[in-house]
């Protein structure tokens, strides 16, 4: 009995994956509090700071408010064993 070999699979090669990543610009710190700004509220870090800046202009006098926030920063620091 002849052994039939029906293992003729079609393998796809040449995966077209766009590897052209745009160069990220140097992230500027929030001009209000100095935190890392996010794209959503660029160039501010959050809507809070964005509003502050806005109010400054509305108010007229561009003064520096006292922003003191004492909280835990979302910085990853966990010990994981993979
Ligand atoms: Zn901020």
PDB file of the backbone (N, CA, C, O) and the ligand in Angstrom, with CONECT records:
HET     ZN  A 101       1
ATOM      1  N   UNK A   1       0.847  -1.217   0.000  1.00  0.00           N
ATOM      2  CA  UNK A   1       0.000   0.000   0.000  1.00  0.00           C
ATOM      3  C   UNK A   1       0.876   1.259   0.000  1.00  0.00           C
ATOM      4  O   UNK A   1       1.605   1.539   0.951  1.00  0.00           O
ATOM      5  N   UNK A   2       0.775   1.992  -1.090  1.00  0.00           N
ATOM      6  CA  UNK A   2       1.559   3.239  -1.208  1.00  0.00           C
ATOM      7  C   UNK A   2       1.104   4.285  -0.205  1.00  0.00           C
ATOM      8  O   UNK A   2      -0.087   4.516   0.001  1.00  0.00           O
ATOM      9  N   UNK A   3       2.064   4.883   0.386  1.00  0.00           N
ATOM     10  CA  UNK A   3       1.735   5.908   1.381  1.00  0.00           C
ATOM     11  C   UNK A   3       1.492   7.241   0.690  1.00  0.00           C
ATOM     12  O   UNK A   3       2.356   7.788   0.004  1.00  0.00           O
ATOM     13  N   UNK A   4       0.286   7.736   0.899  1.00  0.00           N
ATOM     14  CA  UNK A   4      -0.046   9.014   0.264  1.00  0.00           C
ATOM     15  C   UNK A   4       0.312  10.189   1.175  1.00  0.00           C
ATOM     16  O   UNK A   4       0.047  10.194   2.378  1.00  0.00           O
ATOM     17  N   UNK A   5       0.888  11.120   0.573  1.00  0.00           N
ATOM     18  CA  UNK A   5       1.276  12.289   1.339  1.00  0.00           C
ATOM     19  C   UNK A   5       0.428  13.484   0.905  1.00  0.00           C
ATOM     20  O   UNK A   5       0.652  14.118  -0.126  1.00  0.00           O
ATOM     21  N   UNK A   6      -0.550  13.746   1.753  1.00  0.00           N
ATOM     22  CA  UNK A   6      -1.421  14.869   1.383  1.00  0.00           C
ATOM     23  C   UNK A   6      -1.173  16.063   2.303  1.00  0.00           C
ATOM     24  O   UNK A   6      -2.101  16.692   2.812  1.00  0.00           O
ATOM     25  N   UNK A   7       0.070  16.337   2.488  1.00  0.00           N
ATOM     26  CA  UNK A   7       0.374  17.480   3.361  1.00  0.00           C
ATOM     27  C   UNK A   7       0.834  18.669   2.546  1.00  0.00           C
ATOM     28  O   UNK A   7       1.911  19.228   2.752  1.00  0.00           O
ATOM     29  N   UNK A   8      -0.012  19.026   1.629  1.00  0.00           N
ATOM     30  CA  UNK A   8       0.344  20.159   0.773  1.00  0.00           C
ATOM     31  C   UNK A   8      -0.409  21.403   1.223  1.00  0.00           C
ATOM     32  O   UNK A   8      -1.454  21.744   0.669  1.00  0.00           O
ATOM     33  N   UNK A   9       0.124  22.067   2.219  1.00  0.00           N
ATOM     34  CA  UNK A   9      -0.567  23.264   2.719  1.00  0.00           C
ATOM     35  C   UNK A   9       0.002  24.532   2.077  1.00  0.00           C
ATOM     36  O   UNK A   9       1.179  24.634   1.732  1.00  0.00           O
ATOM     37  N   UNK A  10      -0.881  25.450   1.948  1.00  0.00           N
ATOM     38  CA  UNK A  10      -0.448  26.724   1.368  1.00  0.00           C
ATOM     39  C   UNK A  10       0.030  27.656   2.477  1.00  0.00           C
ATOM     40  O   UNK A  10      -0.725  28.057   3.363  1.00  0.00           O
ATOM     41  N   UNK A  11       1.262  27.967   2.390  1.00  0.00           N
ATOM     42  CA  UNK A  11       1.794  28.875   3.408  1.00  0.00           C
ATOM     43  C   UNK A  11       1.926  30.289   2.843  1.00  0.00           C
ATOM     44  O   UNK A  11       2.500  30.517   1.779  1.00  0.00           O
ATOM     45  N   UNK A  12       1.377  31.207   3.593  1.00  0.00           N
ATOM     46  CA  UNK A  12       1.423  32.595   3.134  1.00  0.00           C
ATOM     47  C   UNK A  12       2.690  33.274   3.670  1.00  0.00           C
ATOM     48  O   UNK A  12       3.014  33.242   4.858  1.00  0.00           O
ATOM     49  N   UNK A  13       3.357  33.871   2.733  1.00  0.00           N
ATOM     50  CA  UNK A  13       4.582  34.557   3.141  1.00  0.00           C
ATOM     51  C   UNK A  13       4.518  36.029   2.762  1.00  0.00           C
ATOM     52  O   UNK A  13       3.695  36.449   1.949  1.00  0.00           O
ATOM     53  N   UNK A  14       5.379  36.774   3.353  1.00  0.00           N
ATOM     54  CA  UNK A  14       5.431  38.195   3.030  1.00  0.00           C
ATOM     55  C   UNK A  14       4.294  38.960   3.673  1.00  0.00           C
ATOM     56  O   UNK A  14       3.423  39.490   2.984  1.00  0.00           O
ATOM     57  N   UNK A  15       4.304  39.013   4.961  1.00  0.00           N
ATOM     58  CA  UNK A  15       3.243  39.732   5.654  1.00  0.00           C
ATOM     59  C   UNK A  15       3.468  41.233   5.525  1.00  0.00           C
ATOM     60  O   UNK A  15       4.458  41.780   6.013  1.00  0.00           O
ATOM     61  N   UNK A  16       2.540  41.868   4.867  1.00  0.00           N
ATOM     62  CA  UNK A  16       2.676  43.309   4.669  1.00  0.00           C
ATOM     63  C   UNK A  16       2.293  44.059   5.938  1.00  0.00           C
ATOM     64  O   UNK A  16       1.122  44.345   6.190  1.00  0.00           O
ATOM     65  N   UNK A  17       3.299  44.363   6.711  1.00  0.00           N
ATOM     66  CA  UNK A  17       3.029  45.102   7.938  1.00  0.00           C
ATOM     67  C   UNK A  17       3.754  46.447   7.909  1.00  0.00           C
ATOM     68  O   UNK A  17       4.983  46.512   7.906  1.00  0.00           O
ATOM     69  N   UNK A  18       2.971  47.499   7.889  1.00  0.00           N
ATOM     70  CA  UNK A  18       3.560  48.843   7.872  1.00  0.00           C
ATOM     71  C   UNK A  18       4.397  49.085   9.119  1.00  0.00           C
ATOM     72  O   UNK A  18       3.884  49.204  10.231  1.00  0.00           O
ATOM     73  N   UNK A  19       5.669  49.150   8.896  1.00  0.00           N
ATOM     74  CA  UNK A  19       6.555  49.336  10.048  1.00  0.00           C
ATOM     75  C   UNK A  19       7.139  50.743  10.071  1.00  0.00           C
ATOM     76  O   UNK A  19       8.236  50.981  10.577  1.00  0.00           O
ATOM     77  N   UNK A  20       6.372  51.661   9.506  1.00  0.00           N
ATOM     78  CA  UNK A  20       6.869  53.036   9.471  1.00  0.00           C
ATOM     79  C   UNK A  20       6.200  53.858  10.576  1.00  0.00           C
ATOM     80  O   UNK A  20       5.180  54.517  10.371  1.00  0.00           O
ATOM     81  N   UNK A  21       6.797  53.792  11.707  1.00  0.00           N
ATOM     82  CA  UNK A  21       6.222  54.508  12.841  1.00  0.00           C
ATOM     83  C   UNK A  21       6.718  55.944  12.863  1.00  0.00           C
ATOM     84  O   UNK A  21       7.911  56.218  12.732  1.00  0.00           O
ATOM     85  N   UNK A  22       5.785  56.829  13.030  1.00  0.00           N
ATOM     86  CA  UNK A  22       6.173  58.238  13.050  1.00  0.00           C
ATOM     87  C   UNK A  22       7.009  58.536  14.291  1.00  0.00           C
ATOM     88  O   UNK A  22       6.738  58.039  15.385  1.00  0.00           O
ATOM     89  N   UNK A  23       8.005  59.340  14.092  1.00  0.00           N
ATOM     90  CA  UNK A  23       8.866  59.701  15.226  1.00  0.00           C
ATOM     91  C   UNK A  23       8.116  60.541  16.245  1.00  0.00           C
ATOM     92  O   UNK A  23       7.619  61.628  15.954  1.00  0.00           O
ATOM     93  N   UNK A  24       8.057  60.003  17.429  1.00  0.00           N
ATOM     94  CA  UNK A  24       7.334  60.714  18.479  1.00  0.00           C
ATOM     95  C   UNK A  24       8.108  61.963  18.885  1.00  0.00           C
ATOM     96  O   UNK A  24       9.312  61.935  19.141  1.00  0.00           O
ATOM     97  N   UNK A  25       7.370  63.035  18.930  1.00  0.00           N
ATOM     98  CA  UNK A  25       8.022  64.274  19.339  1.00  0.00           C
ATOM     99  C   UNK A  25       8.277  64.272  20.842  1.00  0.00           C
ATOM    100  O   UNK A  25       7.563  63.619  21.604  1.00  0.00           O
ATOM    101  N   UNK A  26       9.273  64.990  21.245  1.00  0.00           N
ATOM    102  CA  UNK A  26       9.578  65.045  22.677  1.00  0.00           C
ATOM    103  C   UNK A  26       8.409  65.585  23.469  1.00  0.00           C
ATOM    104  O   UNK A  26       7.998  66.733  23.300  1.00  0.00           O
ATOM    105  N   UNK A  27       7.886  64.747  24.329  1.00  0.00           N
ATOM    106  CA  UNK A  27       6.718  65.131  25.107  1.00  0.00           C
ATOM    107  C   UNK A  27       7.046  66.305  26.009  1.00  0.00           C
ATOM    108  O   UNK A  27       8.012  66.279  26.770  1.00  0.00           O
ATOM    109  N   UNK A  28       6.231  67.317  25.907  1.00  0.00           N
ATOM    110  CA  UNK A  28       6.459  68.483  26.761  1.00  0.00           C
ATOM    111  C   UNK A  28       5.627  68.364  28.035  1.00  0.00           C
ATOM    112  O   UNK A  28       4.498  67.873  28.022  1.00  0.00           O
ATOM    113  N   UNK A  29       6.197  68.810  29.091  1.00  0.00           N
ATOM    114  CA  UNK A  29       5.477  68.773  30.361  1.00  0.00           C
ATOM    115  C   UNK A  29       4.362  69.798  30.387  1.00  0.00           C
ATOM    116  O   UNK A  29       4.407  70.819  29.701  1.00  0.00           O
ATOM    117  N   UNK A  30       3.366  69.499  31.194  1.00  0.00           N
ATOM    118  CA  UNK A  30       2.228  70.398  31.314  1.00  0.00           C
ATOM    119  C   UNK A  30       2.700  71.758  31.828  1.00  0.00           C
ATOM    120  O   UNK A  30       3.352  71.840  32.869  1.00  0.00           O
ATOM    121  N   UNK A  31       2.367  72.826  31.095  1.00  0.00           N
ATOM    122  CA  UNK A  31       2.794  74.172  31.491  1.00  0.00           C
ATOM    123  C   UNK A  31       2.132  74.628  32.777  1.00  0.00           C
ATOM    124  O   UNK A  31       2.520  75.645  33.353  1.00  0.00           O
ATOM    125  N   UNK A  32       1.155  73.897  33.219  1.00  0.00           N
ATOM    126  CA  UNK A  32       0.442  74.277  34.438  1.00  0.00           C
ATOM    127  C   UNK A  32       1.052  73.616  35.661  1.00  0.00           C
ATOM    128  O   UNK A  32       1.433  74.286  36.621  1.00  0.00           O
ATOM    129  N   UNK A  33       1.138  72.327  35.615  1.00  0.00           N
ATOM    130  CA  UNK A  33       1.634  71.622  36.793  1.00  0.00           C
ATOM    131  C   UNK A  33       2.980  70.951  36.526  1.00  0.00           C
ATOM    132  O   UNK A  33       3.728  70.634  37.451  1.00  0.00           O
ATOM    133  N   UNK A  34       3.267  70.745  35.257  1.00  0.00           N
ATOM    134  CA  UNK A  34       4.559  70.167  34.943  1.00  0.00           C
ATOM    135  C   UNK A  34       4.505  68.669  34.712  1.00  0.00           C
ATOM    136  O   UNK A  34       5.523  68.016  34.487  1.00  0.00           O
ATOM    137  N   UNK A  35       3.297  68.146  34.772  1.00  0.00           N
ATOM    138  CA  UNK A  35       3.171  66.712  34.554  1.00  0.00           C
ATOM    139  C   UNK A  35       3.257  66.385  33.068  1.00  0.00           C
ATOM    140  O   UNK A  35       3.237  67.266  32.208  1.00  0.00           O
ATOM    141  N   UNK A  36       3.352  65.115  32.807  1.00  0.00           N
ATOM    142  CA  UNK A  36       3.427  64.693  31.418  1.00  0.00           C
ATOM    143  C   UNK A  36       2.117  64.996  30.715  1.00  0.00           C
ATOM    144  O   UNK A  36       1.046  64.557  31.135  1.00  0.00           O
ATOM    145  N   UNK A  37       2.225  65.745  29.651  1.00  0.00           N
ATOM    146  CA  UNK A  37       1.016  66.116  28.933  1.00  0.00           C
ATOM    147  C   UNK A  37       0.531  64.954  28.077  1.00  0.00           C
ATOM    148  O   UNK A  37       1.311  64.121  27.615  1.00  0.00           O
ATOM    149  N   UNK A  38      -0.763  64.930  27.887  1.00  0.00           N
ATOM    150  CA  UNK A  38      -1.327  63.875  27.058  1.00  0.00           C
ATOM    151  C   UNK A  38      -1.871  64.480  25.776  1.00  0.00           C
ATOM    152  O   UNK A  38      -2.107  65.685  25.683  1.00  0.00           O
ATOM    153  N   UNK A  39      -2.058  63.637  24.815  1.00  0.00           N
ATOM    154  CA  UNK A  39      -2.464  64.114  23.500  1.00  0.00           C
ATOM    155  C   UNK A  39      -3.862  64.727  23.540  1.00  0.00           C
ATOM    156  O   UNK A  39      -4.163  65.693  22.838  1.00  0.00           O
ATOM    157  N   UNK A  40      -4.684  64.148  24.365  1.00  0.00           N
ATOM    158  CA  UNK A  40      -6.080  64.594  24.410  1.00  0.00           C
ATOM    159  C   UNK A  40      -6.181  66.043  24.850  1.00  0.00           C
ATOM    160  O   UNK A  40      -6.968  66.825  24.316  1.00  0.00           O
ATOM    161  N   UNK A  41      -5.375  66.375  25.824  1.00  0.00           N
ATOM    162  CA  UNK A  41      -5.437  67.741  26.357  1.00  0.00           C
ATOM    163  C   UNK A  41      -4.132  68.485  26.108  1.00  0.00           C
ATOM    164  O   UNK A  41      -3.715  69.340  26.889  1.00  0.00           O
ATOM    165  N   UNK A  42      -3.516  68.136  25.016  1.00  0.00           N
ATOM    166  CA  UNK A  42      -2.272  68.793  24.670  1.00  0.00           C
ATOM    167  C   UNK A  42      -2.459  70.299  24.653  1.00  0.00           C
ATOM    168  O   UNK A  42      -3.495  70.767  24.182  1.00  0.00           O
ATOM    169  N   UNK A  43      -1.514  71.073  25.141  1.00  0.00           N
ATOM    170  CA  UNK A  43      -0.269  70.565  25.739  1.00  0.00           C
ATOM    171  C   UNK A  43      -0.387  70.363  27.241  1.00  0.00           C
ATOM    172  O   UNK A  43       0.610  70.332  27.963  1.00  0.00           O
ATOM    173  N   UNK A  44      -1.594  70.228  27.683  1.00  0.00           N
ATOM    174  CA  UNK A  44      -1.791  70.052  29.118  1.00  0.00           C
ATOM    175  C   UNK A  44      -1.875  68.569  29.468  1.00  0.00           C
ATOM    176  O   UNK A  44      -1.957  67.702  28.598  1.00  0.00           O
ATOM    177  N   UNK A  45      -1.852  68.315  30.763  1.00  0.00           N
ATOM    178  CA  UNK A  45      -1.854  66.926  31.206  1.00  0.00           C
ATOM    179  C   UNK A  45      -3.283  66.440  31.385  1.00  0.00           C
ATOM    180  O   UNK A  45      -3.567  65.247  31.269  1.00  0.00           O
ATOM    181  N   UNK A  46      -4.173  67.375  31.667  1.00  0.00           N
ATOM    182  CA  UNK A  46      -5.566  66.970  31.873  1.00  0.00           C
ATOM    183  C   UNK A  46      -6.468  68.170  31.623  1.00  0.00           C
ATOM    184  O   UNK A  46      -6.009  69.301  31.462  1.00  0.00           O
ATOM    185  N   UNK A  47      -7.752  67.890  31.596  1.00  0.00           N
ATOM    186  CA  UNK A  47      -8.710  68.957  31.355  1.00  0.00           C
ATOM    187  C   UNK A  47      -8.617  70.006  32.448  1.00  0.00           C
ATOM    188  O   UNK A  47      -8.846  71.196  32.230  1.00  0.00           O
ATOM    189  N   UNK A  48      -8.276  69.524  33.620  1.00  0.00           N
ATOM    190  CA  UNK A  48      -8.165  70.422  34.767  1.00  0.00           C
ATOM    191  C   UNK A  48      -7.193  71.551  34.460  1.00  0.00           C
ATOM    192  O   UNK A  48      -7.512  72.729  34.616  1.00  0.00           O
ATOM    193  N   UNK A  49      -6.023  71.172  34.030  1.00  0.00           N
ATOM    194  CA  UNK A  49      -4.998  72.170  33.732  1.00  0.00           C
ATOM    195  C   UNK A  49      -5.401  72.984  32.499  1.00  0.00           C
ATOM    196  O   UNK A  49      -5.141  74.184  32.420  1.00  0.00           O
ATOM    197  N   UNK A  50      -6.023  72.324  31.567  1.00  0.00           N
ATOM    198  CA  UNK A  50      -6.448  73.026  30.366  1.00  0.00           C
ATOM    199  C   UNK A  50      -7.426  74.137  30.722  1.00  0.00           C
ATOM    200  O   UNK A  50      -7.379  75.229  30.156  1.00  0.00           O
ATOM    201  N   UNK A  51      -8.306  73.844  31.663  1.00  0.00           N
ATOM    202  CA  UNK A  51      -9.277  74.852  32.100  1.00  0.00           C
ATOM    203  C   UNK A  51      -8.575  75.984  32.838  1.00  0.00           C
ATOM    204  O   UNK A  51      -8.922  77.156  32.692  1.00  0.00           O
ATOM    205  N   UNK A  52      -7.606  75.612  33.612  1.00  0.00           N
ATOM    206  CA  UNK A  52      -6.869  76.622  34.362  1.00  0.00           C
ATOM    207  C   UNK A  52      -6.263  77.637  33.405  1.00  0.00           C
ATOM    208  O   UNK A  52      -6.356  78.849  33.597  1.00  0.00           O
ATOM    209  N   UNK A  53      -5.656  77.108  32.394  1.00  0.00           N
ATOM    210  CA  UNK A  53      -5.017  77.992  31.424  1.00  0.00           C
ATOM    211  C   UNK A  53      -6.058  78.867  30.758  1.00  0.00           C
ATOM    212  O   UNK A  53      -5.844  80.056  30.523  1.00  0.00           O
ATOM    213  N   UNK A  54      -7.187  78.254  30.462  1.00  0.00           N
ATOM    214  CA  UNK A  54      -8.259  78.991  29.805  1.00  0.00           C
ATOM    215  C   UNK A  54      -8.758  80.116  30.696  1.00  0.00           C
ATOM    216  O   UNK A  54      -8.950  81.247  30.249  1.00  0.00           O
ATOM    217  N   UNK A  55      -8.962  79.790  31.941  1.00  0.00           N
ATOM    218  CA  UNK A  55      -9.464  80.791  32.888  1.00  0.00           C
ATOM    219  C   UNK A  55      -8.479  81.939  33.043  1.00  0.00           C
ATOM    220  O   UNK A  55      -8.859  83.084  33.291  1.00  0.00           O
ATOM    221  N   UNK A  56      -7.244  81.611  32.894  1.00  0.00           N
ATOM    222  CA  UNK A  56      -6.227  82.652  33.018  1.00  0.00           C
ATOM    223  C   UNK A  56      -6.452  83.737  31.988  1.00  0.00           C
ATOM    224  O   UNK A  56      -6.412  84.936  32.266  1.00  0.00           O
ATOM    225  N   UNK A  57      -6.688  83.256  30.797  1.00  0.00           N
ATOM    226  CA  UNK A  57      -6.892  84.215  29.716  1.00  0.00           C
ATOM    227  C   UNK A  57      -8.208  84.959  29.907  1.00  0.00           C
ATOM    228  O   UNK A  57      -8.296  86.169  29.697  1.00  0.00           O
ATOM    229  N   UNK A  58      -9.215  84.216  30.306  1.00  0.00           N
ATOM    230  CA  UNK A  58     -10.522  84.839  30.505  1.00  0.00           C
ATOM    231  C   UNK A  58     -10.448  85.881  31.604  1.00  0.00           C
ATOM    232  O   UNK A  58     -11.032  86.961  31.507  1.00  0.00           O
ATOM    233  N   UNK A  59      -9.737  85.542  32.622  1.00  0.00           N
ATOM    234  CA  UNK A  59      -9.613  86.453  33.749  1.00  0.00           C
ATOM    235  C   UNK A  59      -8.853  87.710  33.339  1.00  0.00           C
ATOM    236  O   UNK A  59      -9.187  88.824  33.742  1.00  0.00           O
ATOM    237  N   UNK A  60      -7.848  87.503  32.546  1.00  0.00           N
ATOM    238  CA  UNK A  60      -7.105  88.663  32.106  1.00  0.00           C
ATOM    239  C   UNK A  60      -5.679  88.628  32.578  1.00  0.00           C
ATOM    240  O   UNK A  60      -4.738  88.838  31.813  1.00  0.00           O
ATOM    241  N   UNK A  61      -5.542  88.362  33.838  1.00  0.00           N
ATOM    242  CA  UNK A  61      -4.182  88.325  34.384  1.00  0.00           C
ATOM    243  C   UNK A  61      -3.646  86.902  34.336  1.00  0.00           C
ATOM    244  O   UNK A  61      -4.242  85.963  34.865  1.00  0.00           O
ATOM    245  N   UNK A  62      -2.546  86.786  33.710  1.00  0.00           N
ATOM    246  CA  UNK A  62      -1.956  85.460  33.588  1.00  0.00           C
ATOM    247  C   UNK A  62      -1.059  85.203  34.787  1.00  0.00           C
ATOM    248  O   UNK A  62       0.155  85.404  34.748  1.00  0.00           O
ATOM    249  N   UNK A  63      -1.699  84.756  35.840  1.00  0.00           N
ATOM    250  CA  UNK A  63      -0.928  84.477  37.051  1.00  0.00           C
ATOM    251  C   UNK A  63      -0.734  82.977  37.215  1.00  0.00           C
ATOM    252  O   UNK A  63      -1.411  82.165  36.584  1.00  0.00           O
ATOM    253  N   UNK A  64       0.181  82.648  38.053  1.00  0.00           N
ATOM    254  CA  UNK A  64       0.466  81.240  38.285  1.00  0.00           C
ATOM    255  C   UNK A  64      -0.253  80.762  39.540  1.00  0.00           C
ATOM    256  O   UNK A  64       0.086  81.160  40.655  1.00  0.00           O
ATOM    257  N   UNK A  65      -1.230  79.920  39.348  1.00  0.00           N
ATOM    258  CA  UNK A  65      -1.993  79.397  40.489  1.00  0.00           C
ATOM    259  C   UNK A  65      -1.197  78.361  41.260  1.00  0.00           C
ATOM    260  O   UNK A  65      -0.186  77.835  40.793  1.00  0.00           O
ATOM    261  N   UNK A  66      -1.674  78.100  42.417  1.00  0.00           N
ATOM    262  CA  UNK A  66      -0.975  77.120  43.244  1.00  0.00           C
ATOM    263  C   UNK A  66      -1.638  75.762  43.083  1.00  0.00           C
ATOM    264  O   UNK A  66      -2.726  75.509  43.599  1.00  0.00           O
ATOM    265  N   UNK A  67      -0.975  74.935  42.380  1.00  0.00           N
ATOM    266  CA  UNK A  67      -1.528  73.605  42.158  1.00  0.00           C
ATOM    267  C   UNK A  67      -0.720  72.582  42.933  1.00  0.00           C
ATOM    268  O   UNK A  67       0.394  72.208  42.566  1.00  0.00           O
ATOM    269  N   UNK A  68      -1.318  72.161  43.990  1.00  0.00           N
ATOM    270  CA  UNK A  68      -0.611  71.169  44.790  1.00  0.00           C
ATOM    271  C   UNK A  68      -1.448  69.906  44.887  1.00  0.00           C
ATOM    272  O   UNK A  68      -2.489  69.868  45.542  1.00  0.00           O
ATOM    273  N   UNK A  69      -0.976  68.913  44.238  1.00  0.00           N
ATOM    274  CA  UNK A  69      -1.706  67.657  44.268  1.00  0.00           C
ATOM    275  C   UNK A  69      -0.820  66.573  44.842  1.00  0.00           C
ATOM    276  O   UNK A  69       0.238  66.247  44.304  1.00  0.00           O
ATOM    277  N   UNK A  70      -1.278  66.036  45.930  1.00  0.00           N
ATOM    278  CA  UNK A  70      -0.498  64.965  46.536  1.00  0.00           C
ATOM    279  C   UNK A  70      -1.215  63.640  46.359  1.00  0.00           C
ATOM    280  O   UNK A  70      -2.117  63.289  47.119  1.00  0.00           O
ATOM    281  N   UNK A  71      -0.800  62.935  45.364  1.00  0.00           N
ATOM    282  CA  UNK A  71      -1.422  61.644  45.114  1.00  0.00           C
ATOM    283  C   UNK A  71      -0.413  60.689  44.504  1.00  0.00           C
ATOM    284  O   UNK A  71       0.713  61.064  44.176  1.00  0.00           O
ATOM    285  N   UNK A  72      -0.831  59.497  44.366  1.00  0.00           N
ATOM    286  CA  UNK A  72       0.067  58.502  43.807  1.00  0.00           C
ATOM    287  C   UNK A  72       0.073  58.614  42.294  1.00  0.00           C
ATOM    288  O   UNK A  72      -0.971  58.709  41.648  1.00  0.00           O
ATOM    289  N   UNK A  73       1.242  58.599  41.767  1.00  0.00           N
ATOM    290  CA  UNK A  73       1.378  58.711  40.326  1.00  0.00           C
ATOM    291  C   UNK A  73       1.191  57.353  39.692  1.00  0.00           C
ATOM    292  O   UNK A  73       1.583  56.323  40.240  1.00  0.00           O
ATOM    293  N   UNK A  74       0.581  57.381  38.525  1.00  0.00           N
ATOM    294  CA  UNK A  74       0.337  56.108  37.814  1.00  0.00           C
ATOM    295  C   UNK A  74       1.625  55.527  37.252  1.00  0.00           C
ATOM    296  O   UNK A  74       1.757  55.318  36.046  1.00  0.00           O
ATOM    297  N   UNK A  75       2.536  55.281  38.114  1.00  0.00           N
ATOM    298  CA  UNK A  75       3.807  54.739  37.644  1.00  0.00           C
ATOM    299  C   UNK A  75       3.901  53.265  37.996  1.00  0.00           C
ATOM    300  O   UNK A  75       3.769  52.877  39.157  1.00  0.00           O
ATOM    301  N   UNK A  76       4.128  52.462  36.987  1.00  0.00           N
ATOM    302  CA  UNK A  76       4.178  51.019  37.202  1.00  0.00           C
ATOM    303  C   UNK A  76       5.362  50.620  38.058  1.00  0.00           C
ATOM    304  O   UNK A  76       6.506  50.944  37.737  1.00  0.00           O
ATOM    305  N   UNK A  77       5.099  49.940  39.114  1.00  0.00           N
ATOM    306  CA  UNK A  77       6.190  49.497  39.963  1.00  0.00           C
ATOM    307  C   UNK A  77       5.813  48.245  40.696  1.00  0.00           C
ATOM    308  O   UNK A  77       5.881  48.179  41.923  1.00  0.00           O
ATOM    309  N   UNK A  78       5.412  47.245  39.934  1.00  0.00           N
ATOM    310  CA  UNK A  78       4.995  46.018  40.579  1.00  0.00           C
ATOM    311  C   UNK A  78       6.023  44.915  40.352  1.00  0.00           C
ATOM    312  O   UNK A  78       6.747  44.891  39.357  1.00  0.00           O
ATOM    313  N   UNK A  79       6.049  44.039  41.286  1.00  0.00           N
ATOM    314  CA  UNK A  79       6.983  42.931  41.156  1.00  0.00           C
ATOM    315  C   UNK A  79       6.253  41.724  40.560  1.00  0.00           C
ATOM    316  O   UNK A  79       5.421  41.087  41.205  1.00  0.00           O
ATOM    317  N   UNK A  80       6.587  41.448  39.353  1.00  0.00           N
ATOM    318  CA  UNK A  80       5.919  40.325  38.720  1.00  0.00           C
ATOM    319  C   UNK A  80       6.912  39.262  38.300  1.00  0.00           C
ATOM    320  O   UNK A  80       8.000  39.548  37.799  1.00  0.00           O
ATOM    321  N   UNK A  81       6.513  38.066  38.514  1.00  0.00           N
ATOM    322  CA  UNK A  81       7.383  36.958  38.129  1.00  0.00           C
ATOM    323  C   UNK A  81       6.745  36.178  36.999  1.00  0.00           C
ATOM    324  O   UNK A  81       5.789  35.428  37.195  1.00  0.00           O
ATOM    325  N   UNK A  82       7.277  36.366  35.855  1.00  0.00           N
ATOM    326  CA  UNK A  82       6.687  35.718  34.731  1.00  0.00           C
ATOM    327  C   UNK A  82       7.298  34.392  34.510  1.00  0.00           C
ATOM    328  O   UNK A  82       6.915  33.683  33.580  1.00  0.00           O
TER     329      UNK A  82
HETATM  330 ZN    ZN A 101      -1.197  69.678  34.332  1.00  0.00          ZN
END
